[in-house]
Amino acid sequence: MTTTLQTVVAQEMSVAVPQEIDSVARVLAKRLGGVAVLFYGSVLRTGALGDILDFYVLTPRSRGSLLRRVALGNLWPDVSYHEIPVGERTIRAKVATMPLATFERAATGALLDTTIWIRFAQPSALVWSHGPVDRQRTLSAVAEAVKTASRFAAALGPRRGQPDDFWKALLRETYRAEFRVEPPGRETQILGHAPERYNRLLPLAWQASGIAFDTVEASLVPALGFDECRRLVQAWLTRSAAGKLLNVARLVKAAFTFDGAARYGLWKIERHTGVHVALTPWRERHPLLAAPGVLWQVHVAGR
């Protein structure tokens, strides 16, 4: 059977996960009205359930009032923090929620956003879906994300190189475009967790995208035409120019709409400093106003 990008993505995303993660995904889907739940991030690799787990919950439509949907429609996803008891342990999850249709459009690269396709060109698992239609739509969207990433990698990477040379160039550019502060070599660290995967995906994604390439002494040489290369570079320059403003706007939105921000912040403070700060009703309702007092309490305790 011919190996295609779609089949590889479907196999990868069907990977078995611990029962606790499956249970949390079902709770989140019910709580947030999801039709599909994606699990991603470092815990997918390490299995360290004591850390915060990262999920995307895809919904059938935008949630909230009409005013909220209009005002924040381009500033997806909504972010929330959840503490879910599973057996004798509490699982902590940071959850991004967005409509499945928007996820599909973002994955194709049709929108200015870069975060969806670069994130889901990296490993993830489809933990739960409402039914076969939602499952297939989600799998197809993730395959599109890999294709989008591969096209920009061909334009932004070297004229000739190993697969990881193209991925590294792409990751470095997206960090700059997204206003993300990453330590030097972060892209090497990401690729180093699954080098065979990235080596395998790039040529499959180019084939699926209609990008011809040659293999010369184990190096890949993409054959982008002048017009196609110019189109991709111009598209990238537009996204790079808009990326910082877009992500700053999302940070501002998150500061006011992050559901569970106080619980999340206090847990992170205790985990990293060892200082326990009580969660009061006022702190839970007004996390931004409470922040200076909390930071002072941590400072005094640390001193």
Summary of the structure (lengths in Angstrom):
residues: 303
radius of gyration: 20.5
end to end distance: 64.2
largest distance: 64.4
contacts: 899
relative contact order: 0.11
helix: 58%
strand: 16%
